[in-house]
Amino acid sequence: MADKVFTYGPANVDGLLSHSLSAVRKKLADNIFTRIPLFMWLKQKARLSEDGGATIVVPLMYGKNTTAKSYSGYGILDTTPQDGLTAAQYTWAQYSVSITISGREERIQNAGEKAILKLLASKTEQAEMSLRDKLDIDLWASATTGTNILALPTIVDTTTTIADVSKSANSWWQAQVNASGSFAAQGLSDMELTYNEVMNQSMDNSGPDFLCGTQAVYEFYNNKLQPQQRYTDNKYGDAGFENLRFKGATMTFDGNVPSQALFFLRSDNLKLVSNSATNFITTPFIKPENQDARVAQILWAGNIVSDNNRKLGKMTGITA
């Protein structure tokens, strides 16, 4: 007689696996977003949920209202119709990772409820790590390709067309970009310059609150500081990220940041948008018609969006 995996027979395997995978949904979201420095910052400071739509529509303001003027007594008030408002349209990026369990793994190698759940936990951890790595690589890519998430370097530049708005044709859509050089000679002054240029674009004179660069750039900055100047942000340290402070901003590094670069970001203007119906959801385990296996997917849809690139910045070409 064939072995039974559970008291009520193999038919219950689908329900057990699907229920168990669904139960780790929040853990998946937390682990993926908190293990990528930029996503962790966005999750804490600038996370949005959208119900859906053909695109993610973000209102943009690119000009002032010219009717703002002084007047006296019966003076004529300016009622000139105003322009200066438009919208950016960001596409939904969709990601998936599959978890497969073969009949051999299920019935022979891991027979029994505890064994099959342990196998599922291992495969889920593998899927989580793989999806996290894929998102981080795509996030810091030099160009946005295919259906990938929008690459941050294409947001923080002066030439790339993003969200259907050309930077080359619209200076108000360009980020603050400074070519740097030797950090020993000019790094701190270039950081000061870039920080202030971003801050000067905001009405409330608030500067960037997150800096992320390569490990080398992070170390250049760290080596310039006196011991009494090395302040850190505890919440990033608790998550395992090395970090320092520059003015009011947290500074850290990511292994996928483009070479010789340091990014200056504001949570008021850069957001992480997740689709409320596809936020690390888990599909049921399905048995393919022509395979002795069960397959489920973890799905996420969203993107990072900017409503004002002028309030973002970066330094490039940073060397020792």
C-alpha positions as CSV (number, residue, x, y, z in Angstrom):
1,M,0.0,0.0,0.0
2,A,1.3,3.4,-0.9
3,D,2.5,5.6,1.9
4,K,0.2,8.5,3.0
5,V,1.9,11.8,3.6
6,F,-0.9,13.0,6.0
7,T,-3.8,11.5,7.9
8,Y,-6.3,12.5,5.2
9,G,-4.1,11.5,2.3
10,P,-2.0,13.2,-0.4
11,A,-5.0,15.4,-1.6
12,N,-4.4,17.6,1.5
13,V,-0.8,18.4,0.4
14,D,-2.0,21.3,-1.9
15,G,-4.0,22.9,0.9
16,L,-1.2,22.6,3.4
17,L,1.5,24.0,1.1
18,S,-0.7,26.9,-0.1
19,H,-1.8,27.8,3.4
20,S,1.7,27.7,4.7
21,L,3.2,29.7,1.9
22,S,0.4,32.3,2.2
23,A,1.2,32.6,5.9
24,V,4.8,33.8,5.2
25,R,3.6,36.6,2.8
26,K,4.3,39.4,5.3
27,K,7.6,37.9,6.2
28,L,8.6,37.7,2.6
29,A,7.7,41.4,2.0
30,D,9.6,42.5,5.1
31,N,12.7,40.4,4.4
32,I,13.0,41.4,0.8
33,F,12.5,45.1,1.4
34,T,14.6,45.4,4.5
35,R,17.6,43.7,3.0
36,I,18.0,46.2,0.2
37,P,19.2,49.5,1.7
38,L,17.3,51.8,-0.7
39,F,14.1,49.7,-0.3
40,M,14.4,49.7,3.4
41,W,14.6,53.5,3.4
42,L,11.7,53.9,1.0
43,K,9.6,51.4,3.0
44,Q,10.1,53.4,6.2
45,K,9.8,56.9,4.7
46,A,8.0,56.8,1.3
47,R,6.0,53.7,0.7
48,L,2.7,54.0,-1.1
49,S,0.0,51.5,-2.1
50,E,-2.0,51.9,-5.3
51,D,-5.1,49.9,-6.2
52,G,-4.2,49.7,-9.9
53,G,-4.8,51.3,-13.2
54,A,-3.1,51.2,-16.6
55,T,-0.1,53.2,-15.3
56,I,1.0,54.8,-12.0
57,V,0.1,58.5,-12.6
58,V,2.2,61.0,-10.6
59,P,1.2,64.8,-10.8
60,L,4.1,67.1,-11.7
61,M,4.6,70.8,-11.1
62,Y,7.1,72.4,-13.5
63,G,6.3,76.1,-13.4
64,K,5.2,78.9,-11.0
65,N,1.8,80.6,-10.9
66,T,2.6,84.0,-12.3
67,T,-0.5,85.7,-10.9
68,A,1.2,86.0,-7.5
69,K,1.6,89.7,-7.2
70,S,1.1,92.6,-4.9
71,Y,-1.8,95.1,-5.4
72,S,-3.3,98.2,-3.9
73,G,-6.9,99.3,-3.3
74,Y,-8.9,98.8,-6.5
75,G,-6.0,97.5,-8.5
76,I,-6.8,94.9,-11.1
77,L,-6.0,91.4,-10.0
78,D,-4.2,89.1,-12.5
79,T,-6.5,86.2,-13.5
80,T,-4.3,84.8,-16.3
81,P,-5.0,81.1,-16.7
82,Q,-2.0,79.1,-15.5
83,D,-0.2,76.2,-16.9
84,G,2.8,74.6,-15.3
85,L,1.1,71.3,-14.3
86,T,1.4,67.9,-16.0
87,A,1.6,64.3,-15.1
88,A,4.2,61.5,-15.3
89,Q,3.1,58.0,-16.2
90,Y,5.1,55.1,-14.8
91,T,4.5,51.5,-15.9
92,W,3.8,48.7,-13.5
93,A,6.9,46.5,-13.1
94,Q,5.9,42.9,-12.3
95,Y,8.1,40.3,-10.6
96,S,7.6,36.6,-9.9
97,V,9.6,33.8,-8.4
98,S,8.5,30.2,-8.6
99,I,8.6,27.5,-5.9
100,T,8.5,23.9,-7.2
101,I,8.2,20.7,-5.3
102,S,8.6,17.4,-7.2
103,G,6.7,14.3,-6.4
104,R,10.0,12.7,-5.5
105,E,10.7,15.4,-2.9
106,E,7.2,15.3,-1.6
107,R,6.4,11.6,-1.3
108,I,9.8,9.9,-1.0
109,Q,12.5,12.3,0.3
110,N,10.3,14.3,2.6
111,A,7.3,12.2,3.5
112,G,5.5,13.5,6.5
113,E,4.0,16.9,7.5
114,K,7.1,18.2,9.3
115,A,9.5,17.1,6.6
116,I,7.4,18.7,3.8
117,L,7.0,22.0,5.7
118,K,10.8,22.1,6.3
119,L,11.4,21.6,2.6
120,L,8.9,24.4,1.8
121,A,10.6,26.7,4.3
122,S,14.0,26.1,2.6
123,K,12.6,26.6,-0.9
124,T,10.8,29.8,0.2
125,E,14.0,31.2,1.7
126,Q,15.8,30.4,-1.6
127,A,13.0,32.1,-3.6
128,E,13.1,35.2,-1.3
129,M,16.9,35.6,-1.6
130,S,16.7,35.2,-5.4
131,L,13.9,37.8,-5.8
132,R,15.6,40.2,-3.5
133,D,18.9,40.0,-5.5
134,K,17.1,40.4,-8.8
135,L,15.2,43.5,-7.6
136,D,18.4,45.1,-6.2
137,I,20.4,44.4,-9.4
138,D,17.6,45.9,-11.6
139,L,17.1,48.9,-9.2
140,W,20.8,50.0,-9.7
141,A,21.2,49.1,-13.4
142,S,22.7,51.6,-15.7
143,A,19.6,51.4,-17.9
144,T,16.0,50.3,-17.5
145,T,15.6,47.2,-19.7
146,G,12.5,45.3,-20.7
147,T,9.8,45.0,-18.1
148,N,12.2,45.6,-15.2
149,I,11.7,48.1,-12.3
150,L,12.8,51.6,-13.2
151,A,16.5,51.9,-12.7
152,L,17.4,54.6,-10.2
153,P,20.4,55.9,-12.3
154,T,18.0,56.7,-15.1
155,I,15.9,58.8,-12.7
156,V,18.8,60.7,-11.3
157,D,20.4,62.0,-14.5
158,T,20.0,64.8,-17.0
159,T,19.2,63.1,-20.3
160,T,17.0,59.9,-19.9
161,T,13.3,60.1,-20.8
162,I,11.3,58.5,-18.0
163,A,7.6,58.4,-17.3
164,D,7.0,59.8,-20.8
165,V,8.8,63.0,-20.0
166,S,12.1,64.0,-21.7
167,K,14.8,65.4,-19.5
168,S,16.7,66.7,-22.5
169,A,13.7,68.8,-23.6
170,N,12.7,69.8,-20.1
171,S,15.4,71.2,-17.8
172,W,12.9,71.1,-14.8
173,W,12.9,67.3,-15.0
174,Q,16.7,67.0,-14.7
175,A,18.4,65.9,-11.5
176,Q,21.4,67.6,-9.9
177,V,24.5,65.8,-11.3
178,N,28.1,66.7,-10.5
179,A,31.2,65.1,-12.0
180,S,33.6,64.7,-9.2
181,G,37.1,63.3,-9.0
182,S,39.6,62.5,-6.2
183,F,37.8,62.2,-2.9
184,A,40.9,63.2,-1.0
185,A,41.1,66.4,-2.9
186,Q,37.5,67.4,-3.5
187,G,35.1,64.8,-2.2
188,L,33.8,66.6,0.9
189,S,33.4,69.9,-1.0
190,D,31.6,68.1,-3.9
191,M,29.3,66.4,-1.3
192,E,28.5,69.8,0.2
193,L,27.8,71.2,-3.3
194,T,25.5,68.4,-4.3
195,Y,23.7,68.4,-1.0
196,N,23.1,72.2,-1.2
197,E,22.0,72.0,-4.9
198,V,19.3,69.5,-4.0
199,M,18.3,71.5,-0.9
200,N,18.0,74.7,-2.9
201,Q,15.3,73.1,-5.1
202,S,12.9,72.6,-2.1
203,M,10.7,75.4,-0.8
204,D,11.4,74.4,2.8
205,N,15.1,74.2,2.4
206,S,15.2,70.6,3.4
207,G,18.0,68.6,2.0
208,P,18.4,64.9,1.0
209,D,17.7,62.4,3.8
210,F,19.4,59.4,2.2
211,L,22.8,59.0,0.5
212,C,23.8,55.7,-1.1
213,G,27.0,55.0,-2.9
214,T,29.5,52.3,-3.6
215,Q,31.5,50.6,-0.8
216,A,34.6,52.4,-2.0
217,V,32.9,55.9,-1.8
218,Y,31.5,55.1,1.6
219,E,35.0,54.2,2.8
220,F,36.5,57.3,1.3
221,Y,34.0,59.4,3.4
222,N,34.5,57.3,6.5
223,N,38.3,57.7,6.3
224,K,37.9,61.5,6.2
225,L,35.9,61.7,9.4
226,Q,37.4,62.2,12.9
227,P,36.2,59.6,15.5
228,Q,34.0,62.1,17.2
229,Q,32.2,62.8,13.8
230,R,31.1,59.2,13.1
231,Y,27.4,59.4,13.9
232,T,25.2,56.5,12.7
233,D,21.5,55.8,12.3
234,N,20.6,53.0,14.7
235,K,17.7,51.6,12.7
236,Y,20.0,50.9,9.8
237,G,22.6,49.5,12.1
238,D,20.0,47.2,13.7
239,A,19.1,45.9,10.2
240,G,22.8,45.1,9.6
241,F,23.7,48.0,7.3
242,E,26.9,50.0,7.9
243,N,25.9,53.6,7.9
244,L,27.2,57.1,8.7
245,R,25.6,60.6,8.8
246,F,26.2,63.5,6.5
247,K,24.4,66.6,7.7
248,G,20.9,65.3,8.3
249,A,21.1,62.4,6.0
250,T,21.8,58.7,6.5
251,M,24.6,57.4,4.3
252,T,25.3,53.8,3.4
253,F,26.4,51.6,0.5
254,D,25.1,48.9,-1.8
255,G,27.2,46.5,-3.9
256,N,25.1,47.1,-7.0
257,V,25.5,50.9,-7.1
258,P,27.2,52.0,-10.3
259,S,31.0,52.4,-10.0
260,Q,32.3,55.7,-8.6
261,A,28.8,57.1,-7.8
262,L,27.1,58.6,-4.8
263,F,23.3,59.3,-4.8
264,F,21.5,62.0,-2.9
265,L,17.8,61.2,-2.4
266,R,14.8,62.9,-0.8
267,S,11.9,60.8,0.5
268,D,9.5,63.6,-0.2
269,N,10.1,63.1,-3.9
270,L,11.0,59.5,-4.4
271,K,8.4,56.8,-3.6
272,L,8.1,53.1,-3.6
273,V,4.7,52.2,-5.0
274,S,3.3,48.7,-4.6
275,N,0.1,47.3,-6.1
276,S,-2.3,46.6,-3.3
277,A,-3.5,43.4,-5.0
278,T,-0.1,42.1,-6.0
279,N,2.1,42.8,-3.0
280,F,4.0,39.6,-2.5
281,I,0.9,37.5,-3.0
282,T,1.3,33.7,-3.2
283,T,-0.6,31.6,-5.8
284,P,-1.9,28.2,-5.0
285,F,0.3,25.2,-5.7
286,I,-0.8,23.7,-9.1
287,K,0.1,20.3,-10.5
288,P,1.2,20.7,-14.1
289,E,-0.6,18.3,-16.5
290,N,2.7,16.7,-17.7
291,Q,4.9,16.8,-14.6
292,D,5.0,15.0,-11.3
293,A,5.4,18.3,-9.4
294,R,3.6,21.2,-7.7
295,V,4.3,24.8,-8.6
296,A,3.4,28.1,-6.9
297,Q,4.5,31.7,-7.5
298,I,5.3,34.7,-5.3
299,L,4.2,37.9,-7.2
300,W,4.9,41.6,-6.7
301,A,3.9,44.6,-8.8
302,G,5.1,48.1,-8.4
303,N,7.8,50.6,-9.2
304,I,9.8,53.5,-7.8
305,V,8.6,56.9,-8.9
306,S,9.7,60.5,-8.7
307,D,7.6,63.6,-8.7
308,N,10.5,66.0,-8.9
309,N,13.9,64.9,-10.3
310,R,15.3,68.4,-9.5
311,K,15.3,67.4,-5.9
312,L,17.4,64.4,-6.4
313,G,21.2,64.3,-7.1
314,K,24.3,62.3,-7.6
315,M,28.1,62.6,-7.8
316,T,29.9,60.6,-10.5
317,G,33.5,59.7,-11.3
318,I,34.6,59.6,-7.6
319,T,38.1,58.1,-7.1
320,A,40.4,57.8,-4.2
